[in-house]
Amino acid sequence: MEPDDRVFKALADPSRRLLLDRLLARDGQTLSELETQLEMTRFGVMKHLRVLEEAELVVTRRSGREKLHFLNPVPVRLIHDRWIDKYTERRVSLLAELKTRLEGGDVSPSAPTAVTQVFRVHIKATPEAVWEAITSPEWSARYGYGPMEFDLRPGGAFRGRANERLRAMGVAEVVVDGEVLEADPPRRLVQTYRLLFDPAAVAEPPTRVTWELEPIGADVTRLTVVHRLDDAPVHAHLVAGDDVRSGGGWPFVLSDLKSVLETGSPLPSAF
C-alpha cells in the first residue's frame, strides 16, 4: 500500500480521527490515558493506534517504562500539498487545517501546548545526503525559510538566516539561533533553538531540537525531529505550524526538505 493510501485509510475511521484529535489537544499520551477517552476496549484502541502508526500519523517514543504517543502532522502536510493545495488557492498551515477538519476549533498562543513535539518523515536519500541537507548552508538555502549555519562542535553557534522572500517582507536577516549541544554525523544532531522574529518567543527560554537520522534499506532515511518546548508555549505554537507567521512550521520545513532531496524542487511557497 502506498503512503498516501495508508494515510487516507487511517483518516477514514472516526475513532482514529478522535485519537488524533486527542493528541492534537495534548500530545505525548500513554495508551492508558488515550483508552480512558474512548468508549472501546484497550485492545480496540491498540488496533487503531497501530493503523495510525503504520500511516506515520502517530509516532511513539519511550520515556522510562512508559510508551508515549505523539501526533506526527508531516504525512497530512504531504497529503495537503499533493491533493488539496493544487485544487485550492488557500494557503493554510497543517495543524490549523487538521484541527478544522477534526474538531472545528481554533488554536491560540495561550492555549495549552505540548512539552514535546515529534515529527517524522521518510526521505529517499542516504543519511549522509540528509545530514548535508540539514547542516550545509548551500543545501538548506534550497528549502524551508533560508540557509542554516552550524558550527558542528559542542558549544558551536547555530543561525538560521531568512531567504530573499522573507527579507523582502521585512523579516530580519537572522530568524532563529541557538547552540550545538551534540553532533554525531550522520546520525544525530542536538541543538538549542530560539525563534527571533516574535518578541514573545524571544522572551521564552531556549528550546531543544534533536535530529535523528536512521537508514531504512539502501537509500531511504527515517528522519525524526524531537522538539522539547518546556515553558515555551509561543515557540510550541509557532513551530507546530498553527500560526501563519511561521509559514507552516516543522511540517512545512520537513516536507520541503523531502521534496528538494527527492525531486530537486521545493514545495510551493508557504507564504
C-alpha positions in Angstrom: 0.0 0.0 0.0 1.3 3.4 -0.9 1.9 6.0 1.8 -1.0 8.2 0.7 -3.3 5.3 0.8 -2.3 4.4 4.3 -3.0 8.0 5.4 -6.4 8.1 3.7 -7.3 4.7 5.2 -6.2 5.9 8.7 -8.2 9.1 8.5 -11.3 7.4 7.2 -12.3 6.0 10.6 -13.9 8.3 13.1 -12.3 6.6 16.1 -8.9 7.2 14.6 -9.7 10.8 13.9 -10.8 11.1 17.5 -7.4 9.7 18.7 -5.6 12.3 16.5 -7.9 14.9 17.9 -7.0 13.9 21.5 -3.3 14.0 20.6 -3.6 17.4 19.0 -5.2 18.7 22.2 -2.5 17.1 24.4 0.5 15.3 22.8 2.6 12.6 24.4 -0.1 10.4 25.9 0.1 6.8 27.1 -2.2 4.1 25.9 -3.9 4.1 29.3 -4.6 7.8 29.0 -6.0 7.5 25.5 -8.1 4.5 26.5 -10.0 6.5 29.1 -11.1 9.0 26.4 -12.7 6.5 24.0 -15.7 4.2 24.6 -13.9 1.0 23.4 -11.7 -1.7 24.8 -8.0 -1.4 25.3 -7.4 -3.8 22.5 -9.6 -1.7 20.2 -7.6 1.4 21.0 -4.3 -0.5 20.4 -5.6 -1.7 17.0 -6.5 1.9 15.9 -3.1 3.2 17.2 -1.3 0.5 15.2 -3.1 1.7 12.0 -2.1 5.3 12.8 1.5 4.3 13.4 1.6 2.4 10.1 0.4 5.6 8.4 3.1 7.5 10.5 0.4 9.9 11.8 1.4 8.8 15.2 5.0 8.3 16.4 5.8 6.6 19.7 8.8 7.2 22.0 9.8 5.6 25.3 10.0 7.6 28.4 11.3 5.3 31.1 8.8 2.5 31.3 6.1 4.4 29.5 5.3 4.4 25.8 4.2 7.9 24.7 2.2 8.6 21.6 2.8 11.8 19.6 0.9 13.3 16.7 3.1 13.5 13.5 1.5 16.0 11.2 4.0 15.7 8.4 2.1 13.0 6.4 -1.0 15.2 6.4 1.1 18.1 5.2 2.3 15.9 2.3 -1.4 15.0 1.5 -2.3 18.6 1.6 0.5 19.6 -0.8 -0.2 16.7 -3.1 -4.1 16.5 -3.1 -5.5 19.6 -1.6 -3.3 22.6 -2.3 -3.4 22.1 -6.1 -7.2 22.3 -6.0 -7.4 25.5 -4.0 -5.8 28.9 -3.7 -5.9 28.9 0.1 -2.5 28.7 1.9 -3.1 27.2 5.3 -0.8 25.6 7.8 -1.0 21.9 8.5 -2.2 21.8 12.1 -4.8 24.6 11.6 -6.1 22.6 8.6 -6.1 19.3 10.6 -7.8 20.9 13.6 -10.5 22.4 11.4 -11.2 19.1 9.9 -11.1 17.0 13.1 -12.7 19.3 15.7 -13.7 22.6 14.1 -11.9 24.5 16.8 -9.3 27.3 16.9 -5.8 27.5 18.3 -4.3 30.5 20.0 -0.9 31.0 21.5 -2.4 31.0 25.0 -3.9 27.5 24.6 -2.2 24.6 26.4 0.8 23.3 24.4 2.7 20.0 24.5 6.0 19.9 26.2 7.4 17.8 23.4 6.5 17.7 19.7 7.7 14.9 17.4 7.8 15.0 13.6 8.8 12.2 11.3 9.3 11.8 7.6 10.9 9.1 5.3 13.2 10.5 2.6 14.5 8.7 -0.4 18.2 9.6 0.2 21.1 8.3 2.3 21.6 9.6 5.8 24.8 11.3 4.6 22.8 13.3 2.0 20.1 14.2 4.5 22.7 15.3 7.0 24.3 17.5 4.4 20.9 19.0 3.5 20.3 19.9 7.2 23.7 21.2 8.1 25.1 22.8 4.9 24.1 26.4 4.2 24.2 25.8 0.5 21.7 22.9 0.7 19.4 24.4 3.4 19.0 27.5 1.4 17.0 25.5 -1.1 14.1 24.6 1.2 12.3 26.0 4.3 12.9 29.6 5.2 16.6 30.1 4.4 20.1 28.8 5.0 21.0 27.2 8.3 24.6 27.6 9.5 26.1 25.2 12.0 29.4 25.1 13.8 29.3 21.4 14.5 31.3 21.4 17.7 29.8 21.3 21.2 29.1 24.9 22.1 29.2 25.9 18.4 26.8 28.5 17.1 23.7 27.9 15.0 22.0 30.5 12.9 19.0 30.4 10.5 19.0 33.2 8.1 16.0 34.5 6.2 15.8 33.8 2.5 15.2 36.6 0.0 11.5 36.3 0.0 11.3 36.7 3.8 13.7 39.7 3.8 11.6 41.3 1.1 8.7 41.0 3.6 10.7 42.9 6.2 11.9 39.9 8.3 15.3 40.4 10.0 18.3 38.6 8.5 18.7 36.1 11.3 15.3 34.4 12.2 16.5 31.7 14.5 19.6 31.0 16.5 21.0 28.5 19.1 23.9 26.4 20.2 25.1 22.9 19.1 25.0 20.5 22.0 25.9 17.3 20.3 26.8 16.3 16.7 27.3 12.7 15.6 27.2 12.7 11.8 25.2 11.4 10.0 23.1 10.0 12.8 22.2 12.6 15.5 22.3 16.4 16.0 21.2 18.1 19.2 20.9 21.9 19.5 19.1 24.7 21.3 16.6 26.6 19.2 15.3 30.2 19.7 12.9 32.0 17.3 13.8 35.7 16.9 11.0 37.1 14.8 8.5 37.1 17.6 9.1 39.2 20.8 7.1 36.8 22.9 9.1 33.8 21.7 12.4 35.7 22.4 11.3 36.2 26.0 10.9 32.4 26.4 13.8 30.1 27.4 15.7 28.4 24.6 14.1 25.2 23.3 15.9 22.0 22.4 15.8 20.2 19.0 17.1 16.7 18.3 17.5 15.4 14.8 17.7 11.6 14.4 18.6 10.0 11.1 18.2 6.3 10.7 18.9 4.3 7.5 16.0 2.2 6.2 17.2 -0.1 3.5 19.8 1.0 0.9 18.8 4.6 0.1 16.0 5.7 2.5 16.4 7.7 5.7 13.9 8.0 8.5 14.3 11.5 9.8 12.7 12.2 13.2 12.7 15.7 14.8 12.0 15.9 18.5 11.4 19.4 19.8 11.4 19.9 23.6 9.4 23.0 24.4 9.4 23.3 28.2 7.9 26.6 29.3 7.8 27.9 25.7 4.1 27.9 24.6 4.7 30.6 21.9 7.5 28.6 20.4 5.3 25.4 20.5 2.5 27.3 18.7 4.8 28.6 16.0 6.8 25.5 15.2 3.7 23.3 15.1 2.5 25.3 12.1 -0.6 26.8 13.7 0.4 30.4 13.1 0.5 31.9 9.6 3.6 33.9 10.7 5.5 30.6 10.9 4.5 29.6 7.3 3.8 26.0 8.3 6.4 25.3 10.9 8.2 22.0 11.1 5.6 20.2 8.9 6.4 22.6 6.1 10.2 22.5 6.6 10.4 18.7 6.6 8.1 18.3 3.7 10.0 20.8 1.8 13.3 19.1 2.6 11.9 15.8 1.4 10.7 17.4 -1.8 14.1 19.0 -2.6 16.0 15.8 -1.9 13.7 13.6 -3.9 12.7 15.8 -6.8 15.2 18.7 -6.8 12.3 21.2 -6.4 10.9 22.9 -3.3 7.2 22.9 -2.4 5.1 26.0 -3.3 5.7 28.9 -1.0 4.0 28.7 2.4 3.5 32.5 2.3 
